[in-house]
Amino acid sequence: MFEVVGFWWKTRSRSWLAIETLGLIVALSVLLLPGLGTANAQPNWTLDPTASVLTYQSVKKNTIVETNKIRNISGSLTSTGDAKVTFDLNSVDTGVDLRNVRMRFLFFETFKFPSAELTAKVDPAAFADLASKRRVKAVLPFRLNLHGVDKDLEANVVVTMISDNMVSVASEAPVAVHVEDFGLLPNVDKLQQAANVTNIVPTASVSFDFVFTADGSKSAAPQPVAASAADVGPVATDAAKTNFSDEECLNRFAVLSRTGAIYFRTASARLDAQSRPLLSEVVGVVGKCPDLKVEVSGYTDSDGSPVENKRLSERRAEAVADAIVVAGIPRTQITATGYGEERPVAANDTPKNKALNRRIEFSATKLVN
């Protein structure tokens, strides 16, 4: 059996839902393009990420509405009607770095599922009248892959020919996306615990306006409606950054400590292979925080002897620290400490709460030269 070392969560609400919705939507947009291609004899179309917008709304505490975006998207549609749109979930934009990190690591679990993908097969004949009508409404089916789950969906879209080589695909109305369809309902619970909120609605509303251009064209994309230049287009993700600010480092260590994605065998300090994605993410963060010393802290539940639990927590913390060092981080930047049963984050009265107390946490302080 495997023992999950629970990480303490703290994150905001189900923006992720919106992401899937956005995925769906994008797919829709792609679908529309084939018709346009037929009308204008353009074989292939490419999504313009600088002119395309996807927003999603989620509700917490029954009445508090939050609106956010997925910024980095790409897509294409071939002359044969094969459409594919990819969403970089690491580009979730809530307007606050800490919230972005919570959504990435705690809800989407981007260390395991960094992107969502929408695919569709479109019949170009369905949009044969687009060139003459300039605007067509349609119901478009597509398949969304999110969090390792495939789901067949459809959406109502409005396709508009902006020019002979540019088309807009927009949602006719907000699209509802249900969390449970992608196995993410447990993550809503994580968000509620982390953010200390209740009644997060397990459905998100997504709106979008995607602009596609014919390959080889150089037409200028129009300015998206009701969006400033700072809110539209791709953003730099963590992968593109050389170093993080101290605040960014602390945000990431705090959230990585709450993912629940480090695994040991029961009563053992041997890391299971399932821990590798999260450990790889930790190594990437530590490497971009060279001025900080990172402590790996181990904790256990209250089952068994307090003395043995402390020893086990020390061995587990050392195992994680060793894995980080083996990956290339200087030993001088990493320490390991075991706290055993100390500092529980929940009562040790149920299997679920005990799992929360069996955890690995990361904290950071300034390196002393």
Protein Blocks (a to p, Z undefined) as FASTA:
>chain_A
ZZddddddddddfklmmmmmmmmmmmmmmmmmmmmmmmnopabdcddfklgccdddddee
hlaccddddfbdcddddfkopacddddfklccehiaklmmmmmmmmnommlmmbccdddd
ddfklmmmmmmnopacddddddddeehiacddddddddddfblkbccdddfbdcdddfkl
nopmmmmmmmmmmnopahiafbdcdddddddddehiacdcdddehiafklgccdddfklp
mbdcfklmmmmmmmmmmnopaccdehiabdcfklmmmmmmmmmmmmmmmmbccddddddd
fedjfklmmmmmmmmmmmmmmmmmmnopafklpccddekjgoiabdcfbfklmmmmmccd
dddddddZZ
